């Protein structure tokens, strides 16, 4: 991504690589606050850490109190669960584990795909309180990384930073005076781009079926009604004010057309399908190469 000669703060967190760019180097105090926020989020929501709250849910049912950000996350998931008729669900973790995308990264399928539990039968998500009737494997990966981007941006603003890029390996939020140009990665060749998009302010998120691939046709974007990998769309991009919303909608585009999502959400989008065709919103500020 072309950007001014800013200073970069790079680190690993929640299983991905982060890069926070600012005009001047961040102080040690600010860096420590950002890293603490990432650790706290991971400690609550990771299904790969045995000490997380989410891992506790997988061991036994009960009533679990999560941080305040759980409320808006639950509302977003509930809305998209309804719009996609259950295809997009935070309960998809059990289906991912079934196919080998588990805490040990075994990448060995345990059998045929199995759909996760239905929301109303297994989970009550009321604000920041989650109550489960049986052990469940919660996976908020479709929106959680975007939410953490937003939380880090809020922390930067509280520290007096007003120009920055928070880039979480494909999910980014830009705050600055001049637009930046971002390449759209080719879904079958990461070394190439299929186009570019101008980001003036706000979030740009991407999701691709080729990002986490293993076995024969297995990847991380599963249909919650069947537990099977999606085969129609291969890559999506979204632009919105909130990174959490953009992140979630990038996954939702694998299940429903962008025009359907536009009835509820204010965002722009691009979807590339497995047959090589593409669809996009009128407001998508990008250019596709021919």
C-alpha positions in Angstrom: 0.0 0.0 0.0 1.6 3.3 -1.0 1.7 5.7 1.9 3.8 8.6 3.2 7.2 7.8 4.8 5.5 7.0 8.1 6.9 5.0 11.0 5.7 1.4 11.3 5.0 -0.5 14.5 4.8 -4.2 13.7 3.7 -7.1 15.9 1.9 -10.4 16.0 -1.5 -10.8 17.7 -4.6 -13.0 17.5 -2.9 -15.2 15.0 -2.1 -12.6 12.4 0.5 -9.9 11.6 -0.2 -6.3 12.4 1.3 -3.1 11.2 0.4 0.3 12.7 1.7 3.3 10.7 1.9 6.8 12.0 3.7 10.0 10.9 6.0 9.9 13.9 7.1 6.9 16.0 4.7 5.8 18.7 6.0 6.2 22.2 6.8 3.1 24.3 3.8 3.9 26.5 1.4 3.9 23.6 2.9 0.8 22.2 2.4 -1.0 25.5 -1.2 0.1 25.7 -1.9 -1.2 22.2 -0.2 -4.6 22.9 -2.1 -4.9 26.2 -5.4 -4.3 24.4 -4.6 -7.0 21.9 -3.6 -9.5 24.6 -6.8 -8.8 26.5 -9.0 -9.3 23.4 -7.2 -12.5 22.6 -7.6 -13.7 26.2 -11.3 -13.4 25.9 -12.1 -14.5 22.3 -9.5 -16.9 21.1 -10.6 -20.5 20.5 -6.9 -21.4 20.1 -5.9 -20.5 23.7 -6.9 -22.9 26.5 -7.1 -20.0 29.0 -9.6 -17.9 27.0 -13.3 -17.4 27.9 -14.2 -18.9 24.5 -12.3 -22.1 25.3 -14.1 -22.3 28.7 -17.4 -22.3 26.7 -16.2 -25.2 24.7 -15.6 -27.2 27.9 -18.8 -26.6 29.7 -22.1 -24.7 29.4 -23.0 -21.8 31.6 -23.3 -18.1 31.9 -20.2 -16.1 30.7 -19.7 -12.4 31.1 -17.5 -10.8 28.4 -16.2 -7.2 27.9 -18.5 -4.4 26.8 -17.5 -4.9 23.1 -19.4 -8.2 23.1 -22.8 -6.4 22.9 -22.3 -4.7 19.5 -20.5 -7.8 18.2 -23.5 -10.0 19.2 -26.0 -7.6 17.6 -24.0 -7.7 14.3 -23.8 -11.4 14.2 -27.4 -11.9 15.1 -28.4 -9.5 12.2 -26.2 -11.4 9.7 -27.4 -14.8 11.0 -30.9 -13.8 10.1 -30.0 -12.2 6.7 -28.0 -15.2 5.6 -30.6 -17.7 6.9 -28.0 -19.2 9.3 -25.2 -19.5 6.9 -23.1 -17.0 8.8 -22.9 -17.9 12.5 -20.5 -17.4 15.4 -21.1 -21.1 16.3 -19.2 -22.3 13.2 -16.1 -23.2 15.3 -17.3 -26.8 15.8 -17.5 -27.3 12.0 -14.1 -25.8 11.5 -12.6 -28.1 14.1 -14.4 -31.1 12.4 -12.5 -30.3 9.2 -9.2 -29.9 10.9 -9.0 -26.1 11.6 -8.7 -26.7 15.3 -6.6 -25.3 18.2 -3.7 -27.6 17.3 -3.9 -26.7 13.6 -4.0 -30.4 12.8 -5.5 -29.7 9.3 -6.8 -33.3 9.4 -10.4 -33.8 8.7 -12.2 -35.9 11.3 -14.9 -36.9 8.8 -17.7 -35.4 6.6 -18.7 -31.8 7.2 -21.3 -31.3 10.0 -23.4 -28.2 10.5 -22.9 -26.3 13.8 -25.7 -26.0 16.4 -28.5 -23.6 15.6 -28.2 -20.3 17.5 -31.5 -20.4 19.4 -30.9 -24.0 20.5 -27.4 -23.5 21.9 -26.8 -19.8 22.6 -28.4 -16.8 24.3 -26.4 -13.7 23.6 -27.7 -10.8 25.6 -25.5 -7.8 25.6 -22.1 -8.8 27.0 -23.5 -11.9 28.6 -23.5 -15.3 26.7 -25.4 -18.2 28.1 -24.9 -21.7 26.6 -27.0 -24.8 27.0 -24.2 -27.1 25.9 -20.5 -26.8 25.2 -20.1 -24.6 22.1 -17.1 -23.6 20.0 -17.5 -19.9 19.4 -15.6 -18.4 16.5 -16.0 -14.7 16.0 -13.2 -14.5 13.3 -15.5 -13.1 10.7 -15.8 -9.8 12.6 -13.5 -10.0 15.6 -10.3 -8.9 13.8 -12.1 -5.9 12.4 -13.5 -5.1 15.8 -10.0 -5.2 17.3 -8.8 -2.8 14.5 -11.5 -0.4 15.7 -10.5 -0.8 19.3 -6.9 -0.1 18.5 -7.9 3.0 16.5 -10.0 4.3 19.4 -6.9 3.8 21.7 -4.7 5.7 19.2 -7.2 8.6 19.1 -7.4 8.6 22.9 -3.6 9.0 22.9 -3.8 12.1 20.6 -3.0 10.3 17.4 -5.1 11.6 14.5 -3.3 10.2 11.4 -2.7 6.5 11.2 -3.2 3.2 9.4 -4.1 0.1 11.3 -3.5 -2.9 9.0 -4.3 -6.4 10.2 -3.3 -8.5 7.3 -6.1 -7.6 4.9 -8.4 -5.6 7.3 -7.4 -2.0 7.6 -8.6 1.3 8.9 -7.2 4.6 7.5 -7.3 8.0 9.2 -5.5 10.8 7.3 -5.8 13.8 5.1 -4.8 12.3 1.7 -6.2 9.2 0.1 -4.1 6.1 -0.2 -4.2 3.5 -3.1 -4.6 -0.1 -2.1 -4.0 -3.1 -4.4 -6.7 -5.8 -4.5 -4.9 -9.1 -4.2 -5.5 -11.7 -7.0 -7.5 -14.6 -5.3 -5.3 -17.2 -7.0 -1.9 -15.5 -7.1 -1.0 -13.3 -4.0 1.9 -11.8 -6.1 -0.6 -10.2 -8.5 -3.4 -7.7 -8.2 -6.8 -7.6 -10.0 -7.2 -3.9 -9.4 -6.8 -1.0 -7.0 -9.1 1.0 -4.7 -8.7 4.5 -3.2 -9.3 4.8 0.5 -10.0 8.3 1.7 -11.0 7.4 5.3 -12.5 4.5 7.0 -12.2 0.7 6.6 -11.3 -1.6 3.8 -11.6 -5.3 4.5 -11.0 -8.4 2.3 -11.8 -12.1 2.6 -10.7 -14.9 0.4 -11.2 -18.6 0.3 -7.5 -19.1 -0.6 -6.2 -17.5 2.7 -6.5 -20.7 4.8 -6.6 -23.7 2.6 -5.8 -27.4 3.4 -6.8 -30.8 2.3 -8.9 -31.4 -0.8 -11.0 -28.2 -1.4 -11.1 -27.3 2.3 -10.9 -23.7 3.5 -12.0 -21.5 6.4 -15.2 -20.0 4.9 -17.9 -22.5 5.8 -21.7 -22.4 5.3 -23.3 -22.6 8.7 -26.3 -24.5 7.4 -24.2 -27.4 6.1 -20.7 -27.1 7.6 -19.2 -27.2 4.1 -16.8 -24.8 2.4 -18.4 -22.2 0.2 -17.6 -22.8 -3.5 -19.3 -19.9 -5.3 -17.4 -16.8 -4.3 -13.6 -16.8 -4.0 -12.8 -13.3 -2.8 -14.6 -10.2 -1.5 -13.8 -6.6 -0.5 -15.8 -4.2 1.5 -15.5 -0.5 2.5 -17.4 1.0 5.5 -16.9 3.4 8.4 -16.5 0.6 10.9 -13.8 -2.1 10.4 -15.9 -4.6 12.4 -18.9 -4.1 10.0 -16.7 -4.2 6.9 -15.0 -7.3 8.1 -18.2 -9.1 8.8 -19.8 -8.1 5.5 -16.8 -9.3 3.6 -17.7 -12.8 4.9 -21.4 -12.3 4.5 -20.9 -11.7 0.7 -19.9 -15.3 0.4 -23.5 -16.2 1.2 -25.8 -13.5 -0.1 -25.6 -10.8 -2.8 -24.2 -7.4 -1.9 -27.5 -5.8 -2.9 -29.3 -7.8 -0.2 -26.8 -6.6 2.5 -27.2 -3.0 1.2 -30.8 -3.0 2.4 -29.5 -3.1 6.0 -25.9 -1.8 5.9 -24.2 1.3 4.5 -21.2 0.0 2.7 -19.6 -0.6 -0.7 -18.4 -3.9 -2.0 -16.8 -6.2 -4.6 -17.3 -9.9 -5.0 -15.2 -12.2 -7.3 -16.8 -15.5 -8.1 -15.2 -18.9 -8.9 -16.1 -18.6 -12.6 -14.1 -15.4 -12.9 -17.0 -13.0 -13.0 -17.4 -10.1 -10.6 -20.1 -8.0 -9.0 -19.8 -4.7 -7.2 -21.7 -1.8 -5.8 -22.1 1.5 -7.5 -20.2 3.2 -4.7 -17.2 0.9 -4.8 -14.3 3.3 -5.4 -12.0 0.8 -7.2 -10.6 0.0 -10.6 -10.4 -3.6 -11.9 -7.7 -4.5 -14.4 -8.8 -5.9 -17.7 
